Amino acid sequence: MQKTKHIAVIRLSAMGDVAMIVPVLRALVLQYPDVKITVVSRPFFQPFFDGIPNVNFFGVDLKERHKGFLGLLRLFSDLRKLNIDAVADLHNVLRSKVVRSLFTISGKKVAATDKGRKDKRELTKLAVKTISPTKSMFQRHVETFEQLGFSIDLTKAQFPEKALLSEEIIAITGIKNLKWIGIAPFAQYESKVYPLDLMQKVIDGLAHNKENKIFLFGGGEKEIQLLNQLQNQNENVIVLAGKLKFKQELEVISNLDLMLSMDSGNAHIAAMLGIKVITLWGATHPYAGFQPFHQPDDFCITSDRERYPFLPTSVYGNKKVEGYEDVMRTILPTTVINKIQKELN
């Protein structure tokens, strides 16, 4: 008999990493309807979890109330009041270790995700190598819940219904009567970003087909300027960045027919909503465990390892390797356009 009724799930940062826990939690509450989850994360990510049954959200205030070591003691105290039975630390960094250790001391069951750092180091070593997939992050999170006594079957994936778009959103997007393609051309690190001159060719090529409507996603003034350039006077290309609230952007993404993204947060957001996601990979590689959820292998278009045999050179894209600055130029715009058109038809 399952004694654990209320699990605190900790995953504080990076948008894509938080989005990746959503399909796991959906599967968990579907298979264990009497279990309650409290997600502990940054307030900005709360919309990811809206509408998932039995999932509550606790926003961490890392700037004030939960800042520093004393703040972590306060966080433990705040969570303890919620009558938590167990903790799944899906982040496994110093901050989350402190909180879970306090729960261990207070007699609660805890488990933490093993990030597989050794396997990932081996995958990204700067040498000519044969590569094979490491365990996906989804599988690693499933193993964390197994330690708490919950086996989760991810093959029974369920996705939310498409959002009903408000008049405010439709005023920007228009009514849906074409194929809607989302494009998120940016990523946290340069080594993961498809060169913008090539991305321009992809956008122009897709826009040439008048049955397509393309939405450009991004954030911040610099990205918005670049997106406005990429729009390139194409009437069926719309820059969404800066025009919608985050929750509204999620609602638009849930209505896309397909998302084109880098190895970045937008890929995982679209995937968690059950949208087809084509991803482009530079210094990183889907074998590191970050392939978007439920997406076929051939939806990941990777840079040429014959020309660049050290690839992948990085797990997160934060390392620069001399001579490897242009690996993504081996991905041809026609390859990307043809793949997208094939999946749309």
TASUL-V969534 format. One record per pair of residues at least 24 apart in sequence whose C-alpha atoms are under 6 Angstrom apart, sorted by the first residue. I is the first residue (numbers start at 1). J is the second residue. Records with the same first field share a line. If there is no record, write none. Layout:
# TASUL-V969534
I: J, J
This chain:
# TASUL-V969534
4: 85
5: 35, 36
6: 35, 36, 37, 84, 85
7: 37, 84, 85, 86, 87
8: 37, 38, 39, 87
9: 39, 40, 87, 88, 89
10: 40, 89, 90
11: 41, 90, 91
12: 41, 42
15: 265
16: 265, 268
19: 268, 269
23: 272
28: 152
47: 247
86: 110
88: 112
111: 144
112: 144
113: 141, 144
124: 312, 313, 314
126: 310
127: 310
128: 309, 310
133: 287
134: 287, 288, 289
135: 289
136: 289
137: 289
159: 273, 274
162: 254, 255
163: 251
178: 211, 212
179: 212, 213
180: 213, 214, 256, 257
181: 214, 256, 257, 258, 259
182: 214, 215, 259
183: 216, 259, 260, 261
184: 217, 261
187: 264
189: 317, 318
191: 283, 317
192: 282, 317
194: 328
200: 230
202: 333, 337
215: 239
216: 240
217: 241
268: 292
282: 328
283: 312, 313, 314, 317
284: 312, 314, 315, 317
285: 312
303: 327, 328, 330, 331
304: 330
